[in-house]
Amino acid sequence: MSGDALDRFIAARRERFTEELRELCAIPCEASDHTALDAAARWCRDRLAAAGFADARELRAGGAPALVVGETGSGKRVLVGVQHYDVQPAVPLDLWKTPPYQPALRDGAMYARGVDDNKGHLLLRIQAIEAHRAVLGELPIRVRFLIEGEEESGSPNLAKLLALEPGLTDADGALKEGGALDSEGRSILSLGGKGILYCHFRVRTMTRDAHSGGATHYPNAAGRLAHAFASLVDVKGRVQIEGFYDDVRQPTDADRAMLERMPFDARATRAVVGIEAFAFGRTDDEAKWASVFEPTCNVCGIESGYNGPGSKTVIPAEATGKIDFRLVPDQDPMKIAALLRAHLDRHGFGDVEFSAEEGEHPYRGPADAPLVRAVAAVAEEAFGTPAVLVPSSGGTSPMWVVCNPRRMANVTLGMGHPGAGAHAPNEHILLENYWRALRATARLYSEFATAR
């Protein structure tokens, strides 16, 4: 009966909850917009307060976007909600059917930058607090939110902000940001995430661009950077940096068994980005394995020379580029940066400069934990199919900072779908999935109190 009552409560508040989501998604809180980041932090703080978080507040340090924190409920167990209000840049704007910060409803979906990653997941978890109180009573656990504003930039100040109140990470489990369903509608429960090292590169070969007739003897910066990048990965996708794989933790038998049980719709995975075969000649099984257990070296972009309309015959004097490395346990991003520098120097690219702009450790939590069992139970109830455990997602979250000191379990529970377009134009969520995830989260707050 409580499930029916939860459904009725959510149905009665769909209009208000939807309008709240539109309001939050209308704030253009990209990393470059400090005013918008401040506005989003205030919005989150006030929304926590409205949901009964009497201590909702902003923590600040060194000019970084605020960490919004608050705790509510009572009981022995503590669940930390690790969330963020910042979003990826919305460019290129011309690929959006509707403006990214004017949330649009069409065909049962909401379109807006950040609606899936991560504002929708953030808000439904707050709304689930209200649903629980209205239908199931006071929370039998303590729920503590940690909502940061730099997740999409690698969380560079999160450790500093958490150090202001060291007890913030004392908990029994963490509900990490995001969450998704697969192409069959099954909840994907990720137990960790890859780390990241994001590097900005620059090479200058001349004091100015030159006429391309001099390509016989003038050095080309674009070609120089391209050759440097090409030295990093072979045609099979194997990273060629000496020592890169030395610290990679080998999957356990339990990890391998989890992967075997994990569905992988290779056809749908290819179709969503319009390809007929996986990169590096990987088979379906190899792609599945790599998505969970393999680190990566990915060229995010290169800029150099002339790319405007028509022709301009020049030899570029400068080239810049960006690469992200997704790391797996127990790789250290700063050690990888040092190995990268040594690789470039060893292979004759001492003139190629780079700076490590983001560095975040990977984290993989335990699968055999009360929180994981509780999330699996409520996800199956809400979505009607058994949940799927995944050792690690391909993305990065700041769970090492939050969870590693206590080796805490962490898990996703959400409503994204394979075509949601997080980080891409026309990002959206399906509202029916939103309501089901809200219901599951409300149930989780009780289920976790007694899970074994």
Residue, then its C-alpha position, 0 to 999 in steps of 0.5 A: m500500500s505504501g507504494d500506491a501512496l507514494d505514486r499518488f503523492i508523486a502524481a499530485r506534485r508532478e506539475r510542481f516538481t517539473e517546474e522546479l526542475r525547469e527552474l534549476c536547469a535554466i541556470p547556466c552554471e558552466a565553469s566560466d560563469h561564476t555568477a550563475l554558479d553562485a545562483a545555483a548554489r543558493w538555489c540548492r541551499d534554499r531547496l534543501a532548507a525547504a525540504g527540512f534540512a535545517d542546517a543547509r549551508e554553503l562552504r567556501a574556500g579560496g574563491a571556489p564555487a560553494l559546496v552546499v551541505g545539509e543533513t536531515g533525518s535520524g537514525k544510526r546509518v548515514l547516507v551521503g548524497v554526492q551531487h553537483y550543480d555545475v554543468q558541461p558547456a552547452v556549445p555548439l549551440d547551433l546543434w540544439k533544437t531549443p536553447p539549452y537554458q530554456p528547458a523545453l518539454r516535448d514528447g514526454a521528455m525535458y530538454a536542457r543542459g544538465v537535466d540528466d547530468n546532474k540536475g535531474h538526479l540531484l533534484l529528484r533525491i531532494q524531492a524524494i525526501e519530501a515524498h518519504r516524509a509525506v507517505l512513509g514518515e520521518l526518515p529512519i536514516r540520516v541523509r547528508f547532501l554534498i553538492e559541489g560546483e566543480e564536478e565537471s572540472g575535476s573537483p579540484n577544490l572538493a578535498k579542501l572544502l570537505a576539510l573545513e568540516p572533516g566529519l562530512t564524509d563519516a557515513d555508511g554509504a554514498l549515493k553517487e551522482g547520476g544513474a541510468l537504465d540500459s536499452e532494455g530498461r534495466s537499472i544500471l548500478s555503478l559501484g565506482g568510476k574511472g579517474i581522470l587526468y585532463c591535459h592542455f597541450r601547446v607547441r610553437t614552432m615559429t614566431r608567426d604563421a608562414h606561407s605554405g610554399g615554405a612547407t619544404h623547410y618551415p616546421n608545422a606546429a599542427g603536424r608536430l602536435a599530431h605526431a606527438f599525439a599519435s605516439l601516445v596510442d597504437v592502432k589497437g588502442r594500447v597506450q604507449i606511455e612507458g609505465f602507464y599500466d604498471d599500477v593497474r589493479q587486476p580484476t578479481d574473480a568477483d569483478r569478472a563474474m559481475l562483468e559476465r552477468m552485466p548485459f551489454d547491448a553492443r548493437a545499441t551501443r554502436a547505434v546511439v553514435g551511428i557507428e558500425a564497428f567499435a574502435f581499434g577493431r575491438t569485438d563486442d566482448e572486448a569492448k565490454w571488458a574495456s569499458v569497465f576495466e581499461p584506462t584510456c587516452n582520448v584526444c578531445g580536440i586540436e586547434s591550429g592554423y586556419n579553419g574558416p571558410g574558403s582557403k588560406t594557405v598557411i603553415p601554423a606556427e602554434a597548435t594547442g590540444k586537449i587529451d583526457f586519460r580515464l584511469v582505473p584503480d590504482q592509477d595515480p593521475m599525477k604519476i601518469a602526468a610525470l610518465l607522460r612528460a617522460h614519454l614526450d621527452r624520450h620520443g623527441f617531443g621536448d618542445v611539446e608543453f602541457s599542463a595537467e588541469e584536472g586530476e582525480h583518482p579512480y574509485r571502486g567500492p565493495a559490491d557486497a554491502p547493505l547499500v548496494r543490496a538496498v538500491a538493487a531492491v528498490a530499483e527492481e521494484a520501481f522499474g520492474t526488472p532486476a538491476v544490473l551491477v557494474p564494477s565501474s562506469g566509464g565516467t568520473s566522479p569524486m568518490w575517491v575523495v569522499c569514500n576512500p578514507r573509509r572504503m565506503a560503498n557507493v552506488t548510482l540510482g537514476m533515470g538516464h537512458p542510452g540516448a539522453g545525450a549527457h555532455a552533448p547537444n539536446e541533452h534530455i530525460l524521459l519524465e516517466n523515468y524521472w518519476r520512477a527514480l523518484r519513487a525508488t529513491a524515496r523507498l531507499y531512504s527506508e530500505f537502507a535503514t534495515a538492509r543487511 
